[in-house]
């Protein structure tokens, strides 16, 4: 059973969503652009059955179909493999406790940092969408 979402208009090179609160996302492995709701990775403000994950420099609600999400600090290969509110980052950025080439690390608020790993600081992210300028990622301080 699925959920209906709007298709993007325009071209595949310049897709557009009719709803300004949505963002065009390319469906994996096919040339299809769909409109997905934007979200806040800390609030996880998506509708039931969806989680907020990063997608090409923005955050959108995607289907919550990962059966066993990787917790903070666990080895990962893909961002959407991590528990909601976390991203898959390189081991060199996560630190020596990462037992893989990449590990899941939590997003954080740079104005009120709170990272579960005491070795981490809340490092601000670049090129964030309007309204999420405060967003950071728990990682080794730069």
Secondary structure, DSSP 8 states (H G I E B T S, - for coil): ------B-EE-SSSEE-SSTTEEEEE-TTSS-EEEEEB--TTTT---TTEEEEEETTEEEEEE---SS-B-TTSB-SSGGGB-TTEEEEEHHHH-TT--SSEEEEEEEETTS---SSTTEEEEE-SS--TT-TTEEEEEE--
